[in-house]
């Protein structure tokens, strides 16, 4: 089966796709296909943002952006799986993994759809802080959509909210926030993704102090002239 056709089926008929996950139909095929397809789209977007400084940064960012989303998933998924089991889940780990990869896949497609916009601003605007904030905004929007679809899909699989399910739904909300926090801070740890013109290429920045949120605030202040 074509790996991208699995992703297209997810986008076109999400409810049927969720029913197949609930029924454990071809989960291994779905996992492999979604992993390959999402990695490809994320790599393309990563190469585009790495083109800001060019050279080896293009290759580095093409590798690191898929790694960012998948490592965040590896870090956070066991928390959801074991806590959900503790509170009565009957789902298997492959079902959780497939559901999580549907979220990453949706995010990757949405990022890919923004590629022409990013290329346009890459060519027409040279400001580092503007380019950084533009991509943070795009990643925030696509991430919010992907995580929301994951949350809705998990609620459908878990079932309607009853007294017994209320705690699990709250746990799911908490996990969504946790995934967002881990992903954003992991992005700071794996930087640079854009590089900076005039600076030598680095795979990782040697300093690990600071955090993602402080950098965003600093960039906004720089753009506004503060």
PLY file of the C-alpha trace (Angstrom):
ply
format ascii 1.0
element vertex 226
property float x
property float y
property float z
element edge 225
property int vertex1
property int vertex2
end_header
0.00 0.00 0.00
1.21 3.48 -0.84
2.20 5.21 2.38
0.70 8.52 1.31
-2.64 6.91 0.42
-3.10 5.97 4.09
-2.66 9.62 5.03
-5.11 10.70 2.33
-7.68 8.25 3.71
-7.20 9.78 7.15
-7.82 13.28 5.78
-10.80 12.32 3.61
-12.69 9.97 5.92
-11.43 10.51 9.44
-14.39 8.84 11.14
-13.90 5.60 9.23
-10.17 5.76 9.96
-10.92 6.09 13.69
-13.33 3.14 13.50
-10.55 1.03 12.00
-8.20 2.05 14.82
-10.88 1.13 17.37
-11.30 -2.24 15.65
-7.48 -2.71 15.41
-7.55 -3.06 11.63
-4.07 -3.04 10.03
-2.54 -0.95 12.79
1.03 -1.88 11.84
0.46 -0.71 8.27
-1.08 2.54 9.48
1.79 3.19 11.91
4.49 2.67 9.28
2.66 4.66 6.59
1.85 7.60 8.84
5.39 7.64 10.19
6.92 7.75 6.70
4.44 10.25 5.25
4.61 12.66 8.19
8.42 12.47 8.30
8.58 13.37 4.62
6.34 16.44 4.93
8.08 17.60 8.09
11.47 17.15 6.42
10.38 19.32 3.48
9.20 22.07 5.81
12.35 21.73 7.87
14.49 22.16 4.75
12.58 25.31 3.84
13.08 26.99 7.22
16.72 25.87 7.21
17.12 27.67 3.88
17.06 30.94 5.83
20.78 30.54 6.46
21.35 27.91 3.74
24.09 25.34 3.37
24.22 22.50 5.86
21.43 24.09 7.89
18.97 22.92 5.23
19.94 19.28 5.76
20.15 19.66 9.53
16.68 21.19 9.84
15.21 18.61 7.45
16.36 15.92 9.87
15.69 17.71 13.14
12.11 18.85 12.50
10.69 15.31 12.08
12.84 14.27 15.04
11.33 17.08 17.13
7.75 15.87 16.72
8.56 12.19 17.06
10.84 12.56 20.10
8.16 14.65 21.84
5.74 11.82 21.10
8.12 9.20 22.49
8.58 11.24 25.67
4.89 11.88 26.30
3.00 8.84 24.96
3.91 6.42 27.79
2.44 8.89 30.30
-0.93 8.85 28.53
-0.86 5.09 27.98
-0.12 4.00 31.54
-2.31 6.59 33.26
-5.20 5.74 30.95
-4.79 2.03 31.71
-4.81 2.84 35.41
-8.21 4.49 35.00
-9.83 1.72 32.98
-8.66 1.94 29.37
-8.93 -1.24 27.31
-7.00 0.14 24.34
-3.67 -1.35 23.29
-0.43 0.58 22.92
-0.56 0.29 19.11
-3.92 2.04 19.14
-2.50 4.92 21.19
0.53 5.13 18.92
-1.60 5.14 15.77
-3.83 7.86 17.20
-0.83 9.98 18.15
0.67 9.55 14.67
-2.60 10.73 13.11
-2.07 14.00 14.98
1.56 14.33 13.85
0.52 13.48 10.28
-2.17 16.16 10.20
0.33 18.70 11.56
2.88 17.70 8.92
0.38 18.13 6.06
-0.72 21.53 7.37
2.89 22.67 7.68
3.52 21.48 4.13
0.51 23.51 2.97
2.12 26.63 4.48
5.37 26.00 2.58
4.61 28.46 -0.28
3.81 31.19 2.28
7.05 30.59 4.15
9.03 30.57 0.89
7.47 33.87 -0.11
8.50 35.57 3.14
11.89 33.86 3.05
12.58 35.53 -0.29
10.98 38.89 0.39
11.78 39.56 4.07
15.25 39.22 5.60
14.46 39.96 9.25
15.41 37.04 11.50
12.94 37.87 14.27
10.07 38.24 11.81
10.88 34.91 10.16
11.18 33.24 13.57
7.85 34.57 14.81
6.14 33.74 11.52
7.15 30.11 11.82
6.33 29.96 15.53
2.83 31.21 14.66
2.44 28.68 11.85
3.64 25.83 14.05
1.33 26.97 16.85
-1.69 27.02 14.54
-0.95 23.66 12.92
-0.07 22.13 16.28
-3.32 23.33 17.83
-5.34 21.85 14.96
-3.50 18.52 15.10
-3.78 18.21 18.88
-7.45 19.18 18.81
-8.19 16.47 16.26
-6.27 13.99 18.42
-8.31 14.98 21.46
-11.59 14.67 19.57
-10.55 11.33 18.09
-9.56 9.92 21.48
-12.89 11.04 22.95
-14.71 9.20 20.18
-12.73 6.05 20.85
-13.05 6.33 24.63
-16.78 6.93 24.39
-19.28 9.55 25.62
-18.48 11.42 28.79
-20.05 9.60 31.73
-19.19 9.70 35.41
-16.68 6.89 34.83
-15.09 8.59 31.85
-14.86 12.14 33.24
-11.49 11.55 34.87
-10.06 10.02 31.69
-11.22 13.00 29.63
-9.55 15.36 32.11
-6.41 13.26 31.92
-6.50 13.55 28.14
-6.78 17.35 28.36
-3.82 17.44 30.71
-1.79 15.25 28.38
-2.51 17.55 25.43
-1.09 20.48 27.42
1.91 18.38 28.48
2.65 17.42 24.86
2.55 21.06 23.81
4.92 22.13 26.60
7.37 19.29 25.95
7.32 19.89 22.20
8.00 23.62 22.46
10.83 23.23 24.97
12.31 20.34 22.98
12.36 22.64 19.97
14.48 25.05 22.01
16.83 22.22 23.00
17.29 21.01 19.41
17.85 24.49 17.95
18.97 25.97 15.62
16.36 25.27 12.97
16.76 28.55 11.08
20.37 29.36 11.80
21.51 32.95 11.71
23.09 34.72 8.78
26.72 35.52 9.42
27.15 32.78 12.01
28.95 29.49 11.43
26.87 26.32 11.08
26.03 24.47 14.29
24.09 21.24 14.63
23.11 22.20 18.18
23.66 25.35 20.17
26.22 24.72 22.94
24.35 26.81 25.50
21.20 25.30 26.99
20.14 28.16 29.27
16.91 30.02 28.65
13.68 28.67 27.19
11.46 28.84 24.16
8.93 31.26 25.64
11.54 33.80 26.72
13.01 33.78 23.19
9.61 34.42 21.62
9.01 37.37 23.96
12.50 38.69 23.20
11.89 38.46 19.44
8.56 40.29 19.75
10.30 43.03 21.73
13.04 43.33 19.11
10.48 43.66 16.29
8.60 46.35 18.21
11.82 48.22 18.95
11.95 47.62 22.69
0 1
1 2
2 3
3 4
4 5
5 6
6 7
7 8
8 9
9 10
10 11
11 12
12 13
13 14
14 15
15 16
16 17
17 18
18 19
19 20
20 21
21 22
22 23
23 24
24 25
25 26
26 27
27 28
28 29
29 30
30 31
31 32
32 33
33 34
34 35
35 36
36 37
37 38
38 39
39 40
40 41
41 42
42 43
43 44
44 45
45 46
46 47
47 48
48 49
49 50
50 51
51 52
52 53
53 54
54 55
55 56
56 57
57 58
58 59
59 60
60 61
61 62
62 63
63 64
64 65
65 66
66 67
67 68
68 69
69 70
70 71
71 72
72 73
73 74
74 75
75 76
76 77
77 78
78 79
79 80
80 81
81 82
82 83
83 84
84 85
85 86
86 87
87 88
88 89
89 90
90 91
91 92
92 93
93 94
94 95
95 96
96 97
97 98
98 99
99 100
100 101
101 102
102 103
103 104
104 105
105 106
106 107
107 108
108 109
109 110
110 111
111 112
112 113
113 114
114 115
115 116
116 117
117 118
118 119
119 120
120 121
121 122
122 123
123 124
124 125
125 126
126 127
127 128
128 129
129 130
130 131
131 132
132 133
133 134
134 135
135 136
136 137
137 138
138 139
139 140
140 141
141 142
142 143
143 144
144 145
145 146
146 147
147 148
148 149
149 150
150 151
151 152
152 153
153 154
154 155
155 156
156 157
157 158
158 159
159 160
160 161
161 162
162 163
163 164
164 165
165 166
166 167
167 168
168 169
169 170
170 171
171 172
172 173
173 174
174 175
175 176
176 177
177 178
178 179
179 180
180 181
181 182
182 183
183 184
184 185
185 186
186 187
187 188
188 189
189 190
190 191
191 192
192 193
193 194
194 195
195 196
196 197
197 198
198 199
199 200
200 201
201 202
202 203
203 204
204 205
205 206
206 207
207 208
208 209
209 210
210 211
211 212
212 213
213 214
214 215
215 216
216 217
217 218
218 219
219 220
220 221
221 222
222 223
223 224
224 225
